[in-house]
Amino acid sequence: MRLRVECAPAFNYARSTHTTDILLDTSVALSLTPAPRNGHNKALFTSPEAQLTLDLRYIAESGLENVPEPQVELNLLDLSEKGHKGPAVWTELELREGQVVTFVLRTPPEGKVPPQAQPTHKTAEEMGIPYEKLVAGASTLRSLDDPILTKTLLRELLEQTNNYWNAWIRRSTYTGSWKEAVNRSALALKLLIYEPTGAVVASPTFSLPEYIGGTRNWDYRASWIRDSSFTLYALIRLGFTHEANAYMEFIFERVRSRDPDGSLKIMYTIHGEKEFPEEELTHLDGHKGSKPVRIGNGAIDHVQLDIYGELMDCIYLSQKHGRPLGYDTWVAVRDIVEYVISHIGDPDLSIWSGGPEPTQTLHLLQGMSLAIRCISQYSHWYAAGHDVVSRAPHTGPPSTSHPLFIYSSPRVAIDRGIRLAEKRSLPCPRRTEWYAARDALYEEIMHKAWNPEKRFFAQSYEDLEILDSALLIMPLVFFSTPSDPRFLSTLKQILLSPERGGLTSNVSRLPPLYTPQSMLKGSAQGLVYRYDVSKTDDGVGGEEGTFCLCTLWCVEALARGGEYDKAMLAKAVAMFEDFLQYTNHLGLCTEEISDAGEALGNAVQGFTHVTLISAAYNLSRMRTKSGAWF
């Protein structure tokens, strides 16, 4: 089999120059034969401007006695015509059965290695000792991050890595259905954790388009406050308390270091920093020509009041399953609830960070209410949790409109505040005012956000004709019951196709046997959009695919409703199993899916995976509870 291997690092997003040298590699233990024609070399990439150095090493081996090791010869490759600021390297391999080449790209240690730490076969022969023993001795003279690279070392590292991940996933306490999908999502979530701070990054990638050729290309390499409740819920439900406690410490540190006005950023860097400046890299083409390529995220400065609902929900959940918070932290949490109450009427940019003008959505109000109530009892509202990644920076003028989802989130915030205070018997001097604010907000939502003619909750107070799939979390956060006629009517509307006024696309590929024939008859059974971009001006423009998390929210909403209607539960099972067909061969999810089933947006998307865990857990629980066979 002929293979061509290229390695082309682009330092500082291809903005910094670098040099490339092919040098004799003294860090690799060599076999006696066959010897590379020019010695065993490595490639050294050096960029003083980026203050970074990389080297590319390799080990060639054969697993069969009569098959020689493959030959590897590194060559320089000029890619300057494609915008690269320094040479790449390439090699062509002719591999036969049993032959293996392992490449290792690393940041090499600084400093020179003494001659006695560079073993050779000639030295071993002169000393009259086995070469393997000389290698072992030489390794003790090198730094721990620069051992002699041997076949044995590579096998040991691979085995240790496999053992680590197998041991980690065996700690999972999940026993429900779709265990393979849940485990793959748990592994993805673990890989998104930045160990030094406990932060969970939304996605390790940036600027992958939400629509091929479109402009919705964002950088998600940060940790969103909105992710907190859903992420913590997933970790706790699977039994990963160590990661949950580390993440909560990251969250509490953000609470303790909030801005002078008492507010929080909607996101932080993995180090906890409050600045994540957005830039457009005009010299890069982007995936399949989708421009602009962005790094950083200007939405970090957005005002999104719904985050306080998720935050308070997260804090309450942590108090049920993690370390109790101290008095000083409680005072900081209490101040957040007061901040929420004092800003209930403020406009913001909604859960999706979109729109040409700040508005007041239902999610904002729901979250604020949750924050206030959260300081009291957790398990009745946001048992499933949720998370959303912000979008483009807002540049429009202020507004006085009222997005519905943003309104419902403050109520969640208030509610969790009340619950936490009561459960932990913590001092709450303004308890009565919290109750009044929560209840008033609930009544306001029910009166101002409800479209009585079309019978669904709308995206905002000002436009009762616009649907938003963020409304699907109303029963997930226990803002409403899953059997509430108003919510069921909203759910039914969302499940219609966009042509019929709904938000569901891609009709299910499952056979008719699995299609329930009750109140949901005739609705599309597939993937769910955030909202209809042709009807909602989100300030970005362009098209986008269906949102994976919205589909999973819909699954969980149907599952919860399935406690009272088995047809809804059957619908949820079919929809969830259909969704799993869109994951890749490793069970990984992106942010969005196109109408053609193509992965869109950044990947791996942590939000999607924690939502999948929550949906699978609750769907499995409801199916067991109902004794359903499907």
C-alpha positions in Angstrom: 0.0 0.0 0.0 1.4 3.4 -1.0 0.8 6.3 1.3 1.9 9.9 1.2 2.3 11.6 4.6 2.5 15.4 4.9 3.1 17.5 8.0 2.6 21.3 7.6 2.3 23.2 10.8 1.0 26.8 10.4 2.2 28.7 13.5 -0.1 31.4 15.0 -2.9 30.6 12.5 -0.4 30.8 9.6 0.6 34.4 10.5 4.1 33.7 11.8 7.0 32.5 9.8 9.0 29.3 10.7 12.0 27.4 9.5 12.2 23.7 8.9 15.3 21.5 9.3 15.7 17.8 8.7 18.2 16.6 11.3 19.7 13.4 12.6 17.4 12.1 15.3 19.4 11.1 18.4 16.3 10.4 20.5 15.3 7.2 18.7 16.5 3.7 19.4 17.4 2.1 16.1 17.3 -1.4 14.8 20.5 -2.8 13.2 18.8 -3.1 9.8 17.7 -1.7 7.5 19.4 1.6 8.0 17.8 4.7 6.4 19.8 5.9 3.4 20.5 9.3 5.1 20.3 8.1 8.7 17.3 8.2 11.0 16.1 11.8 10.7 13.5 14.0 12.3 11.9 17.3 11.2 12.4 20.4 13.4 10.0 23.3 12.9 11.0 26.5 14.7 9.1 29.8 14.9 10.7 32.5 17.0 7.9 34.9 16.4 5.3 32.4 17.7 7.7 31.3 20.4 7.1 27.7 19.6 9.1 24.7 18.4 7.9 21.3 17.2 9.6 18.2 16.0 8.3 15.3 14.0 9.8 11.9 14.9 8.9 8.4 13.8 9.5 4.7 14.6 9.4 2.1 11.8 8.8 -1.5 12.7 7.6 -4.8 11.3 5.5 -7.4 13.1 6.5 -10.3 10.8 9.8 -12.1 10.9 10.4 -12.2 7.1 9.2 -8.6 6.4 11.8 -5.8 6.8 11.1 -2.5 8.5 9.7 0.1 6.1 11.9 2.8 4.8 11.1 6.4 5.7 12.8 9.4 4.2 11.6 12.9 5.2 11.7 15.7 2.5 11.0 19.4 2.5 7.8 20.6 0.9 7.3 24.2 -0.3 3.6 25.3 0.3 4.3 29.1 0.1 1.9 29.4 -2.9 -0.9 28.2 -0.5 0.0 30.9 2.0 2.2 28.8 4.3 5.0 30.8 6.1 7.6 28.1 6.1 8.3 24.6 4.6 6.4 21.5 5.4 7.8 17.9 5.2 6.5 14.9 3.3 7.3 11.2 2.8 6.0 8.4 0.7 5.6 5.0 2.3 5.3 1.6 0.6 3.8 -0.5 3.4 3.4 -4.3 3.3 1.6 -6.6 5.6 3.0 -6.4 9.1 4.8 -3.0 8.6 4.0 -0.1 10.9 5.2 3.5 11.0 4.3 5.6 14.0 4.8 9.4 13.8 5.2 11.5 17.0 4.7 15.3 16.9 5.7 17.1 20.0 7.2 20.2 21.6 10.8 19.1 22.2 12.6 19.9 25.4 15.1 22.7 25.5 18.8 22.2 26.0 21.3 19.8 24.5 21.5 16.1 25.3 24.9 14.8 26.5 26.6 12.2 24.2 26.3 9.4 26.8 22.5 9.9 26.6 22.6 9.2 22.8 23.0 5.4 22.5 24.2 3.7 19.4 24.7 0.1 18.3 28.4 0.8 17.9 28.7 2.0 21.5 26.8 -1.0 22.8 29.2 -3.3 20.9 32.3 -1.5 22.2 31.0 -1.8 25.7 30.0 -5.4 25.3 26.4 -5.0 26.5 23.0 -5.5 24.9 21.8 -2.4 23.0 18.5 -2.5 24.8 20.3 -2.3 28.2 22.3 0.7 26.9 19.1 2.4 25.8 17.5 1.9 29.2 20.6 3.3 30.9 20.7 6.3 28.5 17.1 7.1 29.2 17.9 7.7 32.9 20.2 10.5 31.8 17.5 12.3 29.8 14.7 14.4 31.2 11.4 12.7 31.9 9.7 14.4 28.9 12.4 13.3 26.5 12.9 9.6 26.8 14.6 7.5 24.2 11.8 6.7 21.7 11.6 2.9 21.3 9.0 0.4 19.9 8.5 -0.8 23.5 7.9 2.7 24.8 5.3 3.4 22.1 3.5 0.1 22.9 3.6 0.9 26.6 2.2 4.4 26.1 -0.6 3.1 23.9 -1.4 0.4 26.4 -1.4 2.8 29.3 -3.6 5.2 27.4 -6.1 2.4 26.6 -6.0 1.2 30.2 -6.6 4.8 31.5 -9.7 5.4 29.4 -11.1 1.9 30.0 -10.7 2.3 33.7 -12.3 5.8 33.6 -15.4 4.8 31.7 -15.9 1.8 33.9 -16.5 4.3 36.7 -19.7 5.3 35.0 -22.8 4.3 37.0 -25.1 4.5 34.0 -27.2 1.3 33.5 -29.9 2.4 31.1 -30.5 1.9 27.4 -28.2 3.2 24.6 -25.2 2.7 26.9 -22.7 2.8 24.0 -23.9 6.2 22.8 -23.8 7.5 26.4 -20.3 6.1 27.0 -19.0 7.7 23.8 -20.5 11.0 24.9 -19.0 10.7 28.3 -15.6 10.1 26.8 -16.0 13.2 24.6 -17.0 15.2 27.6 -14.0 14.1 29.6 -11.7 15.1 26.6 -13.2 18.6 26.7 -12.2 19.1 30.3 -9.1 21.4 31.0 -7.6 19.6 33.9 -5.7 22.5 35.5 -8.8 24.6 36.1 -11.7 22.1 35.7 -13.2 24.2 32.9 -15.2 22.4 30.2 -14.6 23.8 26.7 -17.6 24.1 24.5 -15.8 22.7 21.5 -12.1 22.2 20.7 -12.5 23.6 17.1 -13.2 27.0 15.7 -14.8 28.5 12.6 -16.3 25.4 11.2 -19.4 26.6 9.3 -23.0 26.1 10.3 -23.8 26.2 6.6 -21.3 25.4 3.8 -20.3 28.7 2.2 -22.1 30.7 4.9 -20.9 33.3 7.4 -22.0 31.6 10.7 -18.5 30.5 11.6 -17.7 30.9 15.3 -15.0 30.1 17.8 -16.2 27.9 20.7 -12.9 27.2 22.5 -14.1 28.7 25.7 -16.2 27.7 28.7 -19.8 29.0 28.7 -21.7 29.7 31.9 -24.8 28.5 30.1 -23.3 25.0 29.8 -22.8 24.7 33.5 -26.1 23.1 34.6 -26.4 20.6 31.8 -22.7 19.7 32.1 -22.8 19.2 35.8 -26.0 17.2 35.5 -24.4 14.8 32.9 -21.3 14.3 35.1 -23.3 13.6 38.2 -25.8 11.3 36.5 -22.9 9.2 35.2 -21.1 9.1 38.6 -18.1 11.2 37.7 -18.0 13.2 40.9 -14.3 14.2 40.7 -14.8 16.0 37.4 -18.1 17.5 38.7 -16.4 18.9 41.8 -13.5 20.3 39.8 -15.9 22.0 37.4 -17.9 23.5 40.2 -14.8 25.0 41.7 -14.2 26.7 38.3 -17.8 28.0 38.4 -17.5 29.2 42.0 -14.3 31.0 41.3 -16.1 32.9 38.5 -18.9 33.8 40.9 -16.4 35.1 43.5 -14.6 37.2 40.8 -17.7 38.6 39.1 -17.6 42.2 37.6 -17.9 45.2 39.8 -21.6 45.6 38.9 -22.3 42.1 40.1 -22.7 40.6 36.6 -20.9 37.6 35.1 -19.5 37.1 31.6 -21.5 34.7 29.5 -18.2 32.8 28.8 -14.7 32.6 30.1 -11.5 31.2 28.7 -10.4 27.8 30.0 -8.0 29.8 32.4 -10.9 31.8 33.7 -10.0 35.0 31.8 -12.7 37.5 30.9 -11.2 38.6 27.5 -11.5 36.5 24.3 -11.1 39.1 21.5 -12.6 38.2 18.2 -10.6 38.4 15.0 -11.2 37.6 11.4 -8.4 35.7 9.6 -8.8 37.0 6.1 -5.8 35.1 4.7 -7.5 31.7 5.4 -10.1 30.2 3.2 -12.1 28.3 5.8 -13.8 24.9 5.5 -15.0 24.5 1.9 -14.5 28.2 1.3 -16.8 29.3 4.2 -15.7 32.7 5.2 -14.8 34.6 7.4 -12.6 32.4 9.6 -12.9 33.7 13.1 -10.8 33.2 16.3 -12.0 34.5 19.6 -15.6 35.3 20.3 -17.0 38.8 20.6 -20.1 37.5 22.3 -18.1 37.4 25.6 -19.3 40.9 26.1 -22.9 40.2 25.4 -25.6 40.8 28.0 -27.5 37.5 28.3 -29.5 37.4 31.5 -30.6 33.8 31.0 -27.2 32.6 32.1 -28.1 33.2 35.7 -30.9 30.6 35.6 -28.4 28.0 34.4 -25.8 29.1 36.9 -28.2 28.9 39.8 -29.5 25.6 38.7 -25.9 24.3 38.5 -25.1 25.6 42.0 -28.3 24.0 43.4 -27.5 20.7 41.7 -24.0 20.8 43.1 -25.4 21.2 46.6 -27.4 18.0 46.2 -24.4 15.9 45.0 -21.2 17.7 45.8 -19.4 19.8 48.4 -21.5 22.1 50.5 -20.8 25.7 49.9 -19.5 28.0 52.6 -21.1 31.1 54.0 -19.0 33.5 51.9 -19.8 31.7 48.7 -23.5 31.7 49.7 -23.4 35.5 50.1 -22.0 35.8 46.6 -24.7 33.5 45.3 -27.3 35.5 47.2 -26.0 38.7 45.5 -26.5 37.1 42.1 -30.2 36.5 42.8 -30.5 40.1 43.9 -28.8 41.2 40.6 -31.2 39.0 38.7 -34.2 40.6 40.3 -33.0 44.1 39.7 -32.4 43.4 36.0 -35.5 41.4 35.1 -36.8 44.1 32.8 -33.5 44.7 31.0 -33.2 43.8 27.3 -30.5 41.4 26.2 -29.3 39.4 23.2 -31.1 36.1 24.1 -29.9 32.6 24.5 -28.6 32.5 20.9 -26.7 35.8 21.1 -28.4 36.9 17.9 -30.7 39.6 16.7 -30.0 43.1 15.6 -31.4 44.5 18.8 -31.4 43.4 22.4 -34.7 41.8 23.4 -36.3 40.0 26.3 -37.0 36.4 25.4 -38.9 33.7 27.3 -35.7 31.9 28.2 -34.3 35.0 30.0 -37.4 35.2 32.2 -37.5 31.5 32.8 -33.8 31.5 33.8 -34.1 34.5 36.1 -37.0 32.9 37.9 -35.0 29.7 38.2 -32.1 31.6 39.8 -34.3 33.0 42.5 -36.1 29.8 43.2 -32.9 27.8 42.9 -31.5 29.1 46.1 -34.2 26.9 47.6 -34.8 23.4 46.2 -33.4 22.0 43.0 -34.9 18.7 42.0 -38.2 20.0 40.8 -37.2 22.3 38.0 -34.0 21.8 36.2 -33.5 18.1 36.6 -32.1 17.8 33.1 -30.2 21.0 32.7 -29.2 22.7 29.5 -26.5 24.7 27.7 -26.2 26.8 24.6 -23.3 28.3 22.8 -23.3 32.0 22.0 -23.1 33.4 18.5 -21.7 36.5 16.9 -21.0 39.8 18.6 -24.0 42.2 18.7 -23.5 45.5 17.0 -27.1 46.9 16.9 -28.8 49.6 18.9 -30.5 48.9 22.2 -34.1 47.8 22.3 -37.0 47.2 24.7 -38.4 44.0 23.2 -38.8 40.9 25.4 -37.5 37.5 24.2 -39.5 34.8 26.0 -36.8 32.3 26.7 -34.7 35.0 28.4 -37.6 35.9 30.6 -38.2 32.3 31.7 -34.6 31.8 32.7 -34.6 34.6 35.4 -37.6 32.8 36.9 -35.5 29.7 37.1 -32.7 31.6 38.7 -35.0 33.0 41.4 -36.6 29.7 42.0 -33.3 27.9 42.5 -32.2 30.6 44.9 -35.3 30.1 47.1 -34.9 26.3 47.0 -31.3 26.4 48.0 -31.9 28.8 50.9 -34.7 26.5 52.2 -32.9 23.2 51.7 -29.7 24.4 53.4 -31.4 26.7 56.0 -29.3 29.5 54.8 -30.0 33.1 55.7 -32.2 34.9 53.2 -33.4 38.3 54.5 -35.4 39.1 51.3 -37.1 35.7 51.0 -40.5 37.3 50.6 -39.4 39.6 47.9 -37.8 36.6 46.0 -41.1 34.7 46.1 -43.0 37.7 44.9 -40.6 38.3 42.0 -40.7 34.6 41.0 -44.4 34.4 41.0 -45.0 37.7 39.2 -42.6 36.7 36.5 -44.4 33.4 36.0 -47.8 35.2 35.6 -46.2 37.7 33.2 -44.8 34.9 31.0 -48.1 33.1 30.8 -50.0 36.3 29.8 -47.5 38.0 27.5 -45.7 35.1 25.8 -48.7 33.0 24.9 -50.2 33.2 21.4 -53.9 32.5 22.2 -54.9 32.1 18.5 -52.2 29.7 17.4 -51.8 28.2 20.8 -48.0 28.2 21.4 -45.5 30.1 23.4 -43.6 32.6 21.2 -40.0 33.6 21.1 -40.6 37.1 22.4 -43.4 39.3 23.8 -43.2 41.6 20.8 -43.7 39.0 18.1 -46.1 36.2 19.0 -45.7 34.6 15.6 -42.2 33.4 16.0 -41.4 29.9 17.4 -38.1 29.0 19.2 -37.0 25.5 20.0 -35.4 26.8 23.2 -39.0 26.6 24.5 -38.6 22.8 24.6 -36.7 23.0 27.9 -39.7 24.4 29.8 -40.5 20.9 31.3 -36.8 20.1 31.5 -36.3 22.9 34.0 -39.7 22.3 35.5 -41.0 25.7 34.4 -44.1 23.8 33.3 -45.2 20.2 33.5 -44.7 18.1 30.4 -48.5 17.5 30.3 -49.5 21.1 30.5 -51.8 21.8 27.5 -50.0 25.0 26.6 -46.7 23.3 26.4 -48.1 20.3 24.5 -49.6 22.6 22.0 -46.2 24.4 21.6 -44.4 21.1 21.2 -46.9 20.0 18.6 -46.3 23.2 16.6 -42.5 22.8 16.8 -42.8 19.2 15.5 -44.4 20.5 12.3 -42.2 21.1 9.3 -41.1 24.7 8.5 -43.5 24.8 5.6 -46.3 24.2 8.0 -45.1 26.7 10.6 -42.9 24.3 12.7 -39.2 23.8 13.2 -38.7 20.1 12.4 -37.0 18.9 9.2 -35.6 15.7 7.7 -38.6 13.2 8.0 -37.6 10.1 9.9 -36.0 7.2 8.0 -37.6 4.8 10.5 -40.4 2.5 9.2 -44.1 3.4 9.8 -44.2 0.8 12.6 -42.4 3.2 14.9 -44.5 6.3 14.0 -47.1 7.0 16.7 -50.6 7.9 15.6 -51.9 10.1 18.3 -51.8 13.9 18.7 -48.4 14.0 16.9 -49.8 12.4 13.7 -48.6 14.1 10.6 -45.6 15.9 12.2 -42.1 15.5 10.9 -40.1 13.1 12.9 -36.5 14.1 12.5 -34.2 17.0 13.3 -35.1 20.4 14.8 -34.0 23.9 13.9 -33.4 26.6 16.5 -35.8 28.9 14.8 -36.8 29.8 11.3 -34.0 32.1 10.0 -36.3 33.3 7.2 -38.7 34.8 9.8 -36.2 35.9 12.5 -33.6 38.5 12.1 -30.7 37.3 14.2 -28.3 39.9 13.0 -26.0 37.4 11.3 -27.7 36.5 8.0 -27.3 33.3 6.0 -28.7 29.9 6.5 -27.9 27.2 9.1 -28.6 23.5 9.6 -30.7 21.8 12.3 -29.4 22.0 15.8 -28.5 18.7 17.5 -29.2 20.0 21.0 -32.6 21.2 19.9 -33.4 17.8 18.5 -32.3 16.2 21.8 -34.3 18.7 23.8 -37.3 17.7 21.8 -36.6 14.0 22.5 -36.4 14.7 26.3 -39.6 16.8 26.2 -41.4 14.0 24.4 -40.0 11.4 26.9 -41.2 13.4 29.9 -44.6 13.8 28.3 -44.5 10.0 27.6 -45.2 9.4 31.3 -48.8 10.4 30.5 -49.0 9.4 26.8 -47.2 6.3 25.5 -47.5 7.6 22.0 -45.2 10.5 22.9 -42.7 8.1 24.5 -42.7 6.0 21.3 -42.1 9.2 19.3 -39.2 10.1 21.6 -37.6 6.6 21.2 -37.9 6.7 17.4 -36.6 10.3 17.2 -33.6 9.5 19.5 -32.6 6.4 17.6 -32.9 8.2 14.3 -30.7 11.0 15.7 -28.0 8.5 16.7 -27.7 7.5 13.0 -26.2 11.0 12.4 -23.3 10.5 14.8 -20.0 9.4 13.2 -18.2 6.0 13.6 -16.9 7.1 17.0 -20.2 8.2 18.2 -19.2 11.9 18.1 -21.6 14.8 17.3 -21.3 18.2 15.7 -23.3 21.3 16.5 -25.6 21.0 13.5 -26.8 18.7 10.7 -27.7 19.7 7.2 -30.9 18.6 5.4 -28.7 16.2 3.5 -27.4 14.7 6.8 -24.0 16.4 6.6 -22.2 17.4 9.8 -22.1 21.2 10.3 -20.6 23.5 12.8 -17.9 23.0 15.3 -17.0 19.5 16.5 -16.8 17.8 18.9 -19.7 19.8 20.4 -19.8 19.4 24.2 -23.3 20.8 24.4 -24.6 18.2 22.1 -23.0 15.4 24.1 -24.2 16.5 27.5 -27.7 16.9 26.0 -27.5 13.4 24.6 -26.6 12.0 28.0 -29.5 13.8 29.6 -32.0 12.7 26.9 -30.8 9.0 27.0 -31.0 9.0 30.8 -34.5 10.4 31.0 -35.8 8.5 28.0 -34.5 5.2 29.4 -35.9 6.0 32.8 -39.4 6.8 31.4 -39.4 3.8 29.2 -38.6 1.5 32.2 -41.1 3.3 34.3 -43.9 2.8 31.8 -42.9 -0.8 31.0 -42.9 0.0 27.3 -41.5 -2.6 24.8 -40.4 -0.1 22.1 
